Amino acid sequence: MANAPTKKAEQATHQAIDQTRNFAEKAADKTKEAAGTVAERAKEAASTIADKARDVTSSLTTSVTEGASNLASTASHKADDAVAATGSGMQTLADTLRKNTPDEGMLGTASNKVADTLESGGKYLQEQGLSGMADDLSAMIKRYPIGAMLVGVGIGYILARATSRS
């Protein structure tokens, strides 16, 4: 009879060990499933974050490009407006010069020539703007390359002399 309680204890122990083993195996399976699910979700989250980062970068690049383009366009328009205003001012100065100087004599002839030059220069600035001036300068340099080079050297010499005295 002393064997019977020992056998029952052994059976209970083996049963407890089997239940514990089954529980551990089930827990391990559940842990593997959870780990796989977490890893899958982490991959999806990383992919989503990468996609969002690409979208934001693309959006920022587009915004910066458009902003720079708008800024350049605005600066160009302001420069053209300033050139047109200068041309208008030259024409006004020509009119003022004609009104306030004599019409005859050497002084009258000289003032009329200056007024005519101011007026034609003012019209040119208003009509052509900066782009027209750049095109004309480019054409002039192509037509007279040696003269343009000599003018450039002369301007460089004058600027060098002016800055070395300062």
KOLLUMVO-995931 format. One record per residue (C-alpha): x, y, z; residue number from 1; chain; residue in one letter. Coordinates in nm, 4 decimals, decimal comma, padded with zeros to 6 digits. Example, Ala and Ser with C-alpha at 12.3 -4.5 7.8 and 13.67 -1.06 7.14 Angstrom:
REM KOLLUMVO-995931
[[01,2300; -00,4500; 00,7800]; 1; 'A'; 'a'];
[[01,3670; -00,1060; 00,7140]; 2; 'A'; 's'];
***
This chain:
REM KOLLUMVO-995931
[[00,0000; 00,0000; 00,0000]; 1; 'A'; 'm'];
[[00,2864; 00,2275; 00,0546]; 2; 'A'; 'a'];
[[00,3471; 00,1838; -00,3123]; 3; 'A'; 'n'];
[[00,0073; 00,3080; -00,4129]; 4; 'A'; 'a'];
[[00,0501; 00,6621; -00,2787]; 5; 'A'; 'p'];
[[00,3973; 00,6762; -00,4294]; 6; 'A'; 't'];
[[00,2609; 00,5626; -00,7654]; 7; 'A'; 'k'];
[[-00,0115; 00,8217; -00,7436]; 8; 'A'; 'k'];
[[00,2459; 01,0853; -00,6566]; 9; 'A'; 'a'];
[[00,4622; 00,9730; -00,9497]; 10; 'A'; 'e'];
[[00,1657; 00,9790; -01,1855]; 11; 'A'; 'q'];
[[00,0643; 01,3193; -01,0574]; 12; 'A'; 'a'];
[[00,4214; 01,4394; -01,0984]; 13; 'A'; 't'];
[[00,4431; 01,3001; -01,4541]; 14; 'A'; 'h'];
[[00,1036; 01,4486; -01,5325]; 15; 'A'; 'q'];
[[00,2153; 01,7869; -01,3961]; 16; 'A'; 'a'];
[[00,5382; 01,7625; -01,5954]; 17; 'A'; 'i'];
[[00,3418; 01,6769; -01,9134]; 18; 'A'; 'd'];
[[00,0992; 01,9628; -01,8541]; 19; 'A'; 'q'];
[[00,3878; 02,2004; -01,7872]; 20; 'A'; 't'];
[[00,5640; 02,0770; -02,1030]; 21; 'A'; 'r'];
[[00,2439; 02,1261; -02,3100]; 22; 'A'; 'n'];
[[00,1933; 02,4692; -02,1576]; 23; 'A'; 'f'];
[[00,5566; 02,5628; -02,2335]; 24; 'A'; 'a'];
[[00,5242; 02,4380; -02,5922]; 25; 'A'; 'e'];
[[00,2007; 02,6325; -02,6417]; 26; 'A'; 'k'];
[[00,3606; 02,9426; -02,4879]; 27; 'A'; 'a'];
[[00,6624; 02,9034; -02,7175]; 28; 'A'; 'a'];
[[00,4330; 02,8680; -03,0213]; 29; 'A'; 'd'];
[[00,2357; 03,1766; -02,9180]; 30; 'A'; 'k'];
[[00,5612; 03,3708; -02,8598]; 31; 'A'; 't'];
[[00,6879; 03,2706; -03,2065]; 32; 'A'; 'k'];
[[00,3571; 03,3814; -03,3600]; 33; 'A'; 'e'];
[[00,3673; 03,7109; -03,1723]; 34; 'A'; 'a'];
[[00,7294; 03,7697; -03,2700]; 35; 'A'; 'a'];
[[00,6466; 03,6991; -03,6347]; 36; 'A'; 'g'];
[[00,3505; 03,9376; -03,6186]; 37; 'A'; 't'];
[[00,5610; 04,2077; -03,4491]; 38; 'A'; 'v'];
[[00,8382; 04,1657; -03,7076]; 39; 'A'; 'a'];
[[00,5851; 04,1874; -03,9920]; 40; 'A'; 'e'];
[[00,4292; 04,5002; -03,8438]; 41; 'A'; 'r'];
[[00,7724; 04,6531; -03,7927]; 42; 'A'; 'a'];
[[00,8560; 04,5898; -04,1603]; 43; 'A'; 'k'];
[[00,5264; 04,7474; -04,2683]; 44; 'A'; 'e'];
[[00,5844; 05,0491; -04,0418]; 45; 'A'; 'a'];
[[00,9389; 05,0945; -04,1756]; 46; 'A'; 'a'];
[[00,8110; 05,0729; -04,5322]; 47; 'A'; 's'];
[[00,5361; 05,3269; -04,4579]; 48; 'A'; 't'];
[[00,7856; 05,5636; -04,2925]; 49; 'A'; 'i'];
[[01,0220; 05,5331; -04,5891]; 50; 'A'; 'a'];
[[00,7373; 05,6086; -04,8309]; 51; 'A'; 'd'];
[[00,6306; 05,9114; -04,6266]; 52; 'A'; 'k'];
[[00,9915; 06,0350; -04,6115]; 53; 'A'; 'a'];
[[01,0178; 06,0052; -04,9921]; 54; 'A'; 'r'];
[[00,6911; 06,1951; -05,0323]; 55; 'A'; 'd'];
[[00,8010; 06,4710; -04,7948]; 56; 'A'; 'v'];
[[01,1417; 06,4977; -04,9641]; 57; 'A'; 't'];
[[00,9800; 06,5154; -05,3058]; 58; 'A'; 's'];
[[00,7328; 06,7750; -05,1832]; 59; 'A'; 's'];
[[01,0090; 06,9834; -05,0259]; 60; 'A'; 'l'];
[[01,2227; 06,9626; -05,3392]; 61; 'A'; 't'];
[[00,9290; 07,0740; -05,5519]; 62; 'A'; 't'];
[[00,8474; 07,3573; -05,3108]; 63; 'A'; 's'];
[[01,2071; 07,4788; -05,2988]; 64; 'A'; 'v'];
[[01,2380; 07,4635; -05,6773]; 65; 'A'; 't'];
[[00,9126; 07,6526; -05,7285]; 66; 'A'; 'e'];
[[01,0111; 07,9065; -05,4629]; 67; 'A'; 'g'];
[[01,3474; 07,9694; -05,6242]; 68; 'A'; 'a'];
[[01,1847; 08,0009; -05,9637]; 69; 'A'; 's'];
[[00,9284; 08,2465; -05,8288]; 70; 'A'; 'n'];
[[01,2014; 08,4448; -05,6540]; 71; 'A'; 'l'];
[[01,4085; 08,4641; -05,9722]; 72; 'A'; 'a'];
[[01,1028; 08,5670; -06,1725]; 73; 'A'; 's'];
[[01,0144; 08,8358; -05,9191]; 74; 'A'; 't'];
[[01,3710; 08,9672; -05,9177]; 75; 'A'; 'a'];
[[01,3725; 08,9733; -06,2973]; 76; 'A'; 's'];
[[01,0442; 09,1666; -06,3077]; 77; 'A'; 'h'];
[[01,1693; 09,4143; -06,0492]; 78; 'A'; 'k'];
[[01,4914; 09,4671; -06,2430]; 79; 'A'; 'a'];
[[01,2946; 09,5227; -06,5659]; 80; 'A'; 'd'];
[[01,0676; 09,7659; -06,3803]; 81; 'A'; 'd'];
[[01,3723; 09,9529; -06,2481]; 82; 'A'; 'a'];
[[01,5225; 09,9738; -06,5977]; 83; 'A'; 'v'];
[[01,1914; 10,0993; -06,7390]; 84; 'A'; 'a'];
[[01,1714; 10,3591; -06,4590]; 85; 'A'; 'a'];
[[01,5255; 10,4707; -06,5416]; 86; 'A'; 't'];
[[01,4267; 10,5066; -06,9076]; 87; 'A'; 'g'];
[[01,1232; 10,7109; -06,8089]; 88; 'A'; 's'];
[[01,3415; 10,9290; -06,5869]; 89; 'A'; 'g'];
[[01,5829; 10,9868; -06,8755]; 90; 'A'; 'm'];
[[01,2958; 11,0976; -07,0991]; 91; 'A'; 'q'];
[[01,1678; 11,3325; -06,8291]; 92; 'A'; 't'];
[[01,5182; 11,4757; -06,7875]; 93; 'A'; 'l'];
[[01,5356; 11,5298; -07,1641]; 94; 'A'; 'a'];
[[01,2053; 11,7225; -07,1556]; 95; 'A'; 'd'];
[[01,3252; 11,9314; -06,8600]; 96; 'A'; 't'];
[[01,6531; 12,0053; -07,0370]; 97; 'A'; 'l'];
[[01,4705; 12,1220; -07,3494]; 98; 'A'; 'r'];
[[01,2411; 12,3497; -07,1473]; 99; 'A'; 'k'];
[[01,5162; 12,5100; -06,9382]; 100; 'A'; 'n'];
[[01,7869; 12,5706; -07,1983]; 101; 'A'; 't'];
[[01,7951; 12,8100; -07,4902]; 102; 'A'; 'p'];
[[01,6807; 12,6854; -07,8312]; 103; 'A'; 'd'];
[[01,9459; 12,8705; -08,0294]; 104; 'A'; 'e'];
[[02,3181; 12,9170; -08,0246]; 105; 'A'; 'g'];
[[02,5929; 12,6826; -07,9324]; 106; 'A'; 'm'];
[[02,4447; 12,6057; -07,5874]; 107; 'A'; 'l'];
[[02,1018; 12,5410; -07,7442]; 108; 'A'; 'g'];
[[02,2478; 12,3030; -08,0048]; 109; 'A'; 't'];
[[02,4483; 12,1123; -07,7433]; 110; 'A'; 'a'];
[[02,1529; 12,0892; -07,5019]; 111; 'A'; 's'];
[[01,9230; 11,9668; -07,7822]; 112; 'A'; 'n'];
[[02,1760; 11,6975; -07,8771]; 113; 'A'; 'k'];
[[02,2048; 11,5874; -07,5130]; 114; 'A'; 'v'];
[[01,8233; 11,5907; -07,4761]; 115; 'A'; 'a'];
[[01,7834; 11,3852; -07,7967]; 116; 'A'; 'd'];
[[02,0385; 11,1317; -07,6740]; 117; 'A'; 't'];
[[01,8707; 11,1095; -07,3328]; 118; 'A'; 'l'];
[[01,5307; 11,0661; -07,4935]; 119; 'A'; 'e'];
[[01,6427; 10,7934; -07,7344]; 120; 'A'; 's'];
[[01,8309; 10,6146; -07,4541]; 121; 'A'; 'g'];
[[01,5227; 10,6331; -07,2323]; 122; 'A'; 'g'];
[[01,3009; 10,4885; -07,5060]; 123; 'A'; 'k'];
[[01,5548; 10,2112; -07,5657]; 124; 'A'; 'y'];
[[01,5586; 10,1199; -07,1951]; 125; 'A'; 'l'];
[[01,1802; 10,1190; -07,1739]; 126; 'A'; 'q'];
[[01,1308; 09,9115; -07,4879]; 127; 'A'; 'e'];
[[01,4185; 09,6634; -07,4590]; 128; 'A'; 'q'];
[[01,4593; 09,6080; -07,0852]; 129; 'A'; 'g'];
[[01,7443; 09,4002; -06,9475]; 130; 'A'; 'l'];
[[01,6945; 09,1016; -07,1763]; 131; 'A'; 's'];
[[01,7028; 09,3212; -07,4863]; 132; 'A'; 'g'];
[[02,0141; 09,4949; -07,3599]; 133; 'A'; 'm'];
[[02,1819; 09,1578; -07,2953]; 134; 'A'; 'a'];
[[02,0909; 09,0370; -07,6443]; 135; 'A'; 'd'];
[[02,2253; 09,3574; -07,8019]; 136; 'A'; 'd'];
[[02,5471; 09,3366; -07,5993]; 137; 'A'; 'l'];
[[02,5934; 08,9735; -07,6993]; 138; 'A'; 's'];
[[02,5417; 09,0596; -08,0659]; 139; 'A'; 'a'];
[[02,7865; 09,3506; -08,0387]; 140; 'A'; 'm'];
[[03,0541; 09,1290; -07,8819]; 141; 'A'; 'i'];
[[03,0063; 08,8687; -08,1564]; 142; 'A'; 'k'];
[[03,0267; 09,1350; -08,4240]; 143; 'A'; 'r'];
[[03,3347; 09,3110; -08,2773]; 144; 'A'; 'y'];
[[03,5237; 09,0581; -08,0603]; 145; 'A'; 'p'];
[[03,8597; 09,2385; -08,0605]; 146; 'A'; 'i'];
[[03,7036; 09,5730; -07,9753]; 147; 'A'; 'g'];
[[03,4994; 09,4108; -07,6987]; 148; 'A'; 'a'];
[[03,8131; 09,2520; -07,5589]; 149; 'A'; 'm'];
[[03,9976; 09,5851; -07,5621]; 150; 'A'; 'l'];
[[03,7042; 09,7577; -07,3890]; 151; 'A'; 'v'];
[[03,7048; 09,4817; -07,1258]; 152; 'A'; 'g'];
[[04,0787; 09,5221; -07,0673]; 153; 'A'; 'v'];
[[04,0350; 09,8995; -07,0403]; 154; 'A'; 'g'];
[[03,7536; 09,8669; -06,7877]; 155; 'A'; 'i'];
[[03,9574; 09,6136; -06,5911]; 156; 'A'; 'g'];
[[04,2558; 09,8510; -06,5856]; 157; 'A'; 'y'];
[[04,0404; 10,1407; -06,4654]; 158; 'A'; 'i'];
[[03,8817; 09,9259; -06,1920]; 159; 'A'; 'l'];
[[04,2246; 09,7999; -06,0825]; 160; 'A'; 'a'];
[[04,3574; 10,1551; -06,0581]; 161; 'A'; 'r'];
[[04,0488; 10,2723; -05,8717]; 162; 'A'; 'a'];
[[04,0668; 09,9924; -05,6148]; 163; 'A'; 't'];
[[04,4418; 10,0115; -05,5619]; 164; 'A'; 's'];
[[04,4159; 10,3776; -05,4560]; 165; 'A'; 'r'];
[[04,1599; 10,3034; -05,1883]; 166; 'A'; 's'];
***
